[in-house]
């Protein structure tokens, strides 16, 4: 009698660890968990960056661009997005200043 028969399970073995996703650039694992949302990038950031954490080696990367270095990418996006916001604010202040100088000129 062999106890091997107990293991006679021909269904494909599936170890569910996180969701099947973009392969990890570091170890090639296809399993990852959603990482921390870079809140400082706002909803705009969600369109460009989706942080995921590899279930095997714990490497954190961007599912939208796995080859990129995530901290660098986050920083660049933060600068880009906040820079645009800052430019918008500066434009408003600039127009306000222009309007003030024009109305005060008399
Ligand atoms: Zn990995």
Backbone and ligand atoms as CSV (ligand in chain L), in Angstrom:
chain,resi,resn,atom,element,x,y,z
A,1,UNK,N,N,0.844,-1.209,0.000
A,1,UNK,CA,C,0.000,0.000,0.000
A,1,UNK,C,C,0.876,1.256,0.000
A,2,UNK,N,N,0.549,2.118,-0.883
A,2,UNK,CA,C,1.326,3.349,-0.943
A,2,UNK,C,C,0.473,4.528,-0.491
A,3,UNK,N,N,1.074,5.382,0.274
A,3,UNK,CA,C,0.354,6.581,0.726
A,3,UNK,C,C,0.380,7.660,-0.349
A,4,UNK,N,N,1.078,7.356,-1.432
A,4,UNK,CA,C,1.233,8.311,-2.528
A,4,UNK,C,C,-0.121,8.663,-3.145
A,5,UNK,N,N,-1.054,7.698,-3.116
A,5,UNK,CA,C,-2.366,7.886,-3.728
A,5,UNK,C,C,-3.119,9.065,-3.120
A,6,UNK,N,N,-2.808,9.347,-1.869
A,6,UNK,CA,C,-3.494,10.472,-1.211
A,6,UNK,C,C,-3.179,11.802,-1.884
A,7,UNK,N,N,-2.009,11.820,-2.481
A,7,UNK,CA,C,-1.600,13.052,-3.154
A,7,UNK,C,C,-2.065,13.119,-4.607
A,8,UNK,N,N,-2.892,12.133,-4.971
A,8,UNK,CA,C,-3.322,12.059,-6.368
A,8,UNK,C,C,-4.359,13.148,-6.652
A,9,UNK,N,N,-3.838,14.271,-6.937
A,9,UNK,CA,C,-4.697,15.438,-7.180
A,9,UNK,C,C,-4.230,16.062,-8.486
A,10,UNK,N,N,-4.980,15.848,-9.535
A,10,UNK,CA,C,-4.476,16.324,-10.818
A,10,UNK,C,C,-4.947,17.732,-11.168
A,11,UNK,N,N,-5.586,18.387,-10.246
A,11,UNK,CA,C,-5.913,19.785,-10.502
A,11,UNK,C,C,-4.615,20.599,-10.497
A,12,UNK,N,N,-4.558,21.614,-11.314
A,12,UNK,CA,C,-3.324,22.422,-11.267
A,12,UNK,C,C,-3.162,23.085,-9.911
A,13,UNK,N,N,-1.951,22.991,-9.424
A,13,UNK,CA,C,-1.684,23.567,-8.112
A,13,UNK,C,C,-1.661,25.082,-8.224
A,14,UNK,N,N,-2.410,25.686,-7.405
A,14,UNK,CA,C,-2.430,27.147,-7.441
A,14,UNK,C,C,-2.247,27.687,-6.042
A,15,UNK,N,N,-1.143,28.318,-5.880
A,15,UNK,CA,C,-0.913,28.967,-4.592
A,15,UNK,C,C,-1.300,30.415,-4.757
A,16,UNK,N,N,-2.367,30.761,-4.139
A,16,UNK,CA,C,-2.822,32.142,-4.297
A,16,UNK,C,C,-2.151,33.037,-3.273
A,17,UNK,N,N,-1.224,33.779,-3.765
A,17,UNK,CA,C,-0.547,34.751,-2.905
A,17,UNK,C,C,-0.691,36.082,-3.592
A,18,UNK,N,N,-1.634,36.857,-3.177
A,18,UNK,CA,C,-1.858,38.132,-3.838
A,18,UNK,C,C,-2.465,37.898,-5.200
A,19,UNK,N,N,-2.533,38.923,-5.963
A,19,UNK,CA,C,-3.121,38.820,-7.288
A,19,UNK,C,C,-2.029,38.641,-8.328
A,20,UNK,N,N,-2.362,37.901,-9.375
A,20,UNK,CA,C,-1.430,37.740,-10.482
A,20,UNK,C,C,-1.322,39.077,-11.195
A,21,UNK,N,N,-0.124,39.541,-11.274
A,21,UNK,CA,C,0.026,40.912,-11.784
A,21,UNK,C,C,1.277,41.034,-12.640
A,22,UNK,N,N,1.724,42.238,-12.740
A,22,UNK,CA,C,2.946,42.512,-13.489
A,22,UNK,C,C,4.114,41.775,-12.821
A,23,UNK,N,N,4.946,41.077,-13.595
A,23,UNK,CA,C,6.072,40.372,-12.971
A,23,UNK,C,C,7.030,41.320,-12.265
A,24,UNK,N,N,7.554,40.848,-11.134
A,24,UNK,CA,C,8.502,41.643,-10.367
A,24,UNK,C,C,9.787,41.825,-11.169
A,25,UNK,N,N,10.285,43.048,-11.277
A,25,UNK,CA,C,11.509,43.287,-12.049
A,25,UNK,C,C,12.751,42.696,-11.385
A,26,UNK,N,N,12.622,42.387,-10.125
A,26,UNK,CA,C,13.780,41.908,-9.387
A,26,UNK,C,C,13.883,40.388,-9.398
A,27,UNK,N,N,12.773,39.693,-9.092
A,27,UNK,CA,C,12.840,38.235,-9.004
A,27,UNK,C,C,11.939,37.540,-10.025
A,28,UNK,N,N,11.125,38.306,-10.749
A,28,UNK,CA,C,10.288,37.719,-11.794
A,28,UNK,C,C,9.001,37.108,-11.291
A,29,UNK,N,N,8.720,37.227,-10.011
A,29,UNK,CA,C,7.479,36.685,-9.465
A,29,UNK,C,C,6.282,37.450,-9.995
A,30,UNK,N,N,5.198,36.699,-10.263
A,30,UNK,CA,C,4.012,37.365,-10.795
A,30,UNK,C,C,3.005,37.706,-9.702
A,31,UNK,N,N,3.411,37.443,-8.468
A,31,UNK,CA,C,2.484,37.712,-7.379
A,31,UNK,C,C,2.891,38.967,-6.623
A,32,UNK,N,N,1.902,39.819,-6.443
A,32,UNK,CA,C,2.205,41.065,-5.745
A,32,UNK,C,C,0.974,41.557,-4.999
A,33,UNK,N,N,1.221,42.386,-4.058
A,33,UNK,CA,C,0.153,43.020,-3.296
A,33,UNK,C,C,0.130,44.505,-3.622
A,34,UNK,N,N,-1.040,45.113,-3.532
A,34,UNK,CA,C,-1.038,46.560,-3.749
A,34,UNK,C,C,-0.220,47.255,-2.677
A,35,UNK,N,N,0.638,48.162,-3.109
A,35,UNK,CA,C,1.487,48.876,-2.158
A,35,UNK,C,C,0.789,50.108,-1.623
A,36,UNK,N,N,1.550,50.874,-0.912
A,36,UNK,CA,C,1.003,52.099,-0.346
A,36,UNK,C,C,0.730,53.098,-1.456
A,37,UNK,N,N,-0.446,53.689,-1.403
A,37,UNK,CA,C,-0.791,54.693,-2.397
A,37,UNK,C,C,-0.012,55.968,-2.098
A,38,UNK,N,N,0.760,56.421,-3.079
A,38,UNK,CA,C,1.476,57.685,-2.843
A,38,UNK,C,C,0.486,58.839,-2.817
A,39,UNK,N,N,-0.091,59.087,-1.646
A,39,UNK,CA,C,-1.170,60.072,-1.481
A,39,UNK,C,C,-0.787,61.458,-1.947
A,40,UNK,N,N,0.522,61.784,-1.787
A,40,UNK,CA,C,0.963,63.121,-2.155
A,40,UNK,C,C,0.917,63.349,-3.652
A,41,UNK,N,N,0.712,62.268,-4.410
A,41,UNK,CA,C,0.585,62.437,-5.857
A,41,UNK,C,C,-0.865,62.686,-6.243
A,42,UNK,N,N,-1.766,62.483,-5.285
A,42,UNK,CA,C,-3.166,62.738,-5.543
A,42,UNK,C,C,-3.756,61.769,-6.547
A,43,UNK,N,N,-4.960,62.085,-7.001
A,43,UNK,CA,C,-5.639,61.195,-7.943
A,43,UNK,C,C,-4.947,61.206,-9.297
A,44,UNK,N,N,-4.260,62.300,-9.598
A,44,UNK,CA,C,-3.510,62.379,-10.853
A,44,UNK,C,C,-2.405,61.322,-10.841
A,45,UNK,N,N,-1.792,61.175,-9.690
A,45,UNK,CA,C,-0.713,60.209,-9.528
A,45,UNK,C,C,-1.168,58.782,-9.784
A,46,UNK,N,N,-2.433,58.497,-9.485
A,46,UNK,CA,C,-2.956,57.149,-9.691
A,46,UNK,C,C,-2.955,56.768,-11.167
A,47,UNK,N,N,-3.041,57.763,-12.024
A,47,UNK,CA,C,-3.043,57.497,-13.459
A,47,UNK,C,C,-1.641,57.140,-13.956
A,48,UNK,N,N,-0.630,57.642,-13.244
A,48,UNK,CA,C,0.747,57.445,-13.695
A,48,UNK,C,C,1.485,56.374,-12.912
A,49,UNK,N,N,1.052,56.165,-11.692
A,49,UNK,CA,C,1.830,55.316,-10.807
A,49,UNK,C,C,0.915,54.386,-10.013
A,50,UNK,N,N,1.249,53.079,-10.018
A,50,UNK,CA,C,0.500,52.141,-9.192
A,50,UNK,C,C,1.527,51.315,-8.436
A,51,UNK,N,N,1.687,51.656,-7.187
A,51,UNK,CA,C,2.701,50.992,-6.370
A,51,UNK,C,C,2.229,49.590,-5.997
A,52,UNK,N,N,3.087,48.594,-6.222
A,52,UNK,CA,C,2.795,47.234,-5.795
A,52,UNK,C,C,4.020,46.668,-5.082
A,53,UNK,N,N,3.752,45.719,-4.189
A,53,UNK,CA,C,4.836,45.082,-3.450
A,53,UNK,C,C,4.876,43.614,-3.857
A,54,UNK,N,N,6.047,43.157,-4.240
A,54,UNK,CA,C,6.234,41.766,-4.656
A,54,UNK,C,C,5.953,40.830,-3.489
A,55,UNK,N,N,5.180,39.776,-3.739
A,55,UNK,CA,C,4.836,38.832,-2.674
A,55,UNK,C,C,5.998,37.919,-2.327
A,56,UNK,N,N,6.966,37.816,-3.208
A,56,UNK,CA,C,8.083,36.907,-2.968
A,56,UNK,C,C,9.298,37.563,-2.329
A,57,UNK,N,N,9.713,38.690,-2.900
A,57,UNK,CA,C,10.943,39.291,-2.361
A,57,UNK,C,C,10.681,40.623,-1.660
A,58,UNK,N,N,9.435,41.096,-1.716
A,58,UNK,CA,C,9.102,42.328,-1.010
A,58,UNK,C,C,9.556,43.587,-1.717
A,59,UNK,N,N,9.999,43.435,-2.942
A,59,UNK,CA,C,10.451,44.599,-3.710
A,59,UNK,C,C,9.243,45.447,-4.092
A,60,UNK,N,N,9.356,46.742,-3.845
A,60,UNK,CA,C,8.261,47.653,-4.166
A,60,UNK,C,C,8.533,48.287,-5.517
A,61,UNK,N,N,7.563,48.223,-6.394
A,61,UNK,CA,C,7.766,48.804,-7.715
A,61,UNK,C,C,6.466,49.346,-8.276
A,62,UNK,N,N,6.582,50.016,-9.404
A,62,UNK,CA,C,5.432,50.629,-10.042
A,62,UNK,C,C,4.912,49.693,-11.128
A,63,UNK,N,N,3.661,49.259,-10.985
A,63,UNK,CA,C,3.096,48.313,-11.944
A,63,UNK,C,C,2.949,48.933,-13.335
A,64,UNK,N,N,2.898,50.246,-13.382
A,64,UNK,CA,C,2.772,50.918,-14.675
A,64,UNK,C,C,4.121,50.988,-15.385
A,65,UNK,N,N,5.175,50.950,-14.598
A,65,UNK,CA,C,6.508,51.023,-15.172
A,65,UNK,C,C,7.466,50.246,-14.270
A,66,UNK,N,N,7.444,48.915,-14.373
A,66,UNK,CA,C,8.197,48.082,-13.419
A,66,UNK,C,C,9.706,48.297,-13.452
A,67,UNK,N,N,10.221,48.724,-14.585
A,67,UNK,CA,C,11.672,48.883,-14.693
A,67,UNK,C,C,12.171,50.119,-13.966
A,68,UNK,N,N,11.277,51.068,-13.738
A,68,UNK,CA,C,11.698,52.315,-13.101
A,68,UNK,C,C,11.895,52.125,-11.601
A,69,UNK,N,N,12.764,52.917,-11.072
A,69,UNK,CA,C,13.005,52.918,-9.636
A,69,UNK,C,C,11.865,53.676,-8.971
A,70,UNK,N,N,11.122,52.996,-8.117
A,70,UNK,CA,C,9.915,53.607,-7.560
A,70,UNK,C,C,10.135,54.891,-6.775
A,71,UNK,N,N,11.102,54.933,-5.849
A,71,UNK,CA,C,11.298,56.203,-5.119
A,71,UNK,C,C,11.606,57.371,-6.041
A,72,UNK,N,N,12.435,57.111,-7.065
A,72,UNK,CA,C,12.779,58.166,-8.015
A,72,UNK,C,C,11.542,58.594,-8.794
A,73,UNK,N,N,10.777,57.591,-9.201
A,73,UNK,CA,C,9.575,57.862,-9.978
A,73,UNK,C,C,8.560,58.658,-9.167
A,74,UNK,N,N,8.404,58.261,-7.915
A,74,UNK,CA,C,7.474,58.976,-7.030
A,74,UNK,C,C,7.911,60.428,-6.880
A,75,UNK,N,N,9.234,60.608,-6.690
A,75,UNK,CA,C,9.754,61.956,-6.490
A,75,UNK,C,C,9.536,62.793,-7.745
A,76,UNK,N,N,9.854,62.211,-8.908
A,76,UNK,CA,C,9.683,62.943,-10.155
A,76,UNK,C,C,8.221,63.311,-10.385
A,77,UNK,N,N,7.335,62.361,-10.115
A,77,UNK,CA,C,5.908,62.623,-10.290
A,77,UNK,C,C,5.440,63.684,-9.316
A,78,UNK,N,N,5.941,63.609,-8.081
A,78,UNK,CA,C,5.567,64.595,-7.070
A,78,UNK,C,C,5.994,65.991,-7.508
A,79,UNK,N,N,7.219,66.075,-8.023
A,79,UNK,CA,C,7.723,67.366,-8.484
A,79,UNK,C,C,6.885,67.842,-9.678
A,80,UNK,N,N,6.629,66.929,-10.618
A,80,UNK,CA,C,5.860,67.274,-11.815
A,80,UNK,C,C,4.467,67.749,-11.483
A,81,UNK,N,N,3.765,66.951,-10.673
A,81,UNK,CA,C,2.372,67.275,-10.359
A,81,UNK,C,C,2.275,68.518,-9.492
A,82,UNK,N,N,3.108,68.564,-8.443
A,82,UNK,CA,C,3.066,69.742,-7.577
A,82,UNK,C,C,3.594,70.971,-8.285
A,83,UNK,N,N,4.530,70.762,-9.187
A,83,UNK,CA,C,5.052,71.869,-9.987
A,83,UNK,C,C,3.960,72.495,-10.833
A,84,UNK,N,N,3.127,71.646,-11.431
A,84,UNK,CA,C,2.012,72.140,-12.234
A,84,UNK,C,C,1.041,72.915,-11.361
A,85,UNK,N,N,0.757,72.362,-10.185
A,85,UNK,CA,C,-0.146,73.043,-9.259
A,85,UNK,C,C,0.424,74.383,-8.831
A,86,UNK,N,N,1.735,74.389,-8.574
A,86,UNK,CA,C,2.415,75.602,-8.144
A,86,UNK,C,C,2.379,76.647,-9.254
A,87,UNK,N,N,2.611,76.203,-10.478
A,87,UNK,CA,C,2.574,77.112,-11.624
A,87,UNK,C,C,1.191,77.729,-11.767
A,88,UNK,N,N,0.162,76.912,-11.540
A,88,UNK,CA,C,-1.211,77.400,-11.606
A,88,UNK,C,C,-1.453,78.489,-10.570
A,89,UNK,N,N,-0.972,78.231,-9.337
A,89,UNK,CA,C,-1.131,79.194,-8.249
A,89,UNK,C,C,-0.377,80.478,-8.587
A,90,UNK,N,N,0.857,80.317,-9.081
A,90,UNK,CA,C,1.666,81.485,-9.444
A,90,UNK,C,C,0.997,82.283,-10.552
A,91,UNK,N,N,0.380,81.586,-11.501
A,91,UNK,CA,C,-0.323,82.261,-12.591
A,91,UNK,C,C,-1.473,83.085,-12.050
A,92,UNK,N,N,-2.211,82.512,-11.103
A,92,UNK,CA,C,-3.342,83.228,-10.499
A,92,UNK,C,C,-2.840,84.470,-9.769
A,93,UNK,N,N,-1.785,84.304,-8.975
A,93,UNK,CA,C,-1.217,85.440,-8.242
A,93,UNK,C,C,-0.666,86.491,-9.199
A,94,UNK,N,N,-0.055,86.018,-10.271
A,94,UNK,CA,C,0.490,86.925,-11.276
A,94,UNK,C,C,-0.600,87.764,-11.907
A,95,UNK,N,N,-1.698,87.108,-12.267
A,95,UNK,CA,C,-2.829,87.811,-12.866
A,95,UNK,C,C,-3.447,88.789,-11.875
A,96,UNK,N,N,-3.514,88.367,-10.624
A,96,UNK,CA,C,-4.064,89.209,-9.564
A,96,UNK,C,C,-3.207,90.469,-9.404
A,97,UNK,N,N,-1.888,90.266,-9.379
A,97,UNK,CA,C,-0.957,91.383,-9.249
A,97,UNK,C,C,-1.083,92.315,-10.449
A,98,UNK,N,N,-1.206,91.734,-11.620
A,98,UNK,CA,C,-1.358,92.507,-12.848
A,98,UNK,C,C,-2.647,93.328,-12.798
A,99,UNK,N,N,-3.715,92.681,-12.355
A,99,UNK,CA,C,-5.012,93.325,-12.253
A,99,UNK,C,C,-4.956,94.473,-11.247
A,100,UNK,N,N,-4.273,94.245,-10.119
A,100,UNK,CA,C,-4.147,95.263,-9.087
A,100,UNK,C,C,-3.370,96.467,-9.611
A,101,UNK,N,N,-2.257,96.197,-10.299
A,101,UNK,CA,C,-1.443,97.309,-10.809
A,101,UNK,C,C,-2.209,98.093,-11.864
A,102,UNK,N,N,-3.033,97.388,-12.641
A,102,UNK,CA,C,-3.799,98.061,-13.690
A,102,UNK,C,C,-4.915,98.913,-13.099
A,103,UNK,N,N,-5.587,98.387,-12.072
A,103,UNK,CA,C,-6.696,99.126,-11.484
A,103,UNK,C,C,-6.203,100.268,-10.582
A,104,UNK,N,N,-4.996,100.136,-10.038
A,104,UNK,CA,C,-4.479,101.163,-9.128
A,104,UNK,C,C,-3.773,102.280,-9.882
A,105,UNK,N,N,-3.557,102.041,-11.140
A,105,UNK,CA,C,-2.806,103.018,-11.932
A,105,UNK,C,C,-3.713,104.207,-12.286
A,106,UNK,N,N,-3.573,105.268,-11.572
A,106,UNK,CA,C,-4.372,106.442,-11.905
A,106,UNK,C,C,-3.797,107.713,-11.292
L,1,ZN,ZN,ZN,10.196,40.031,-6.393
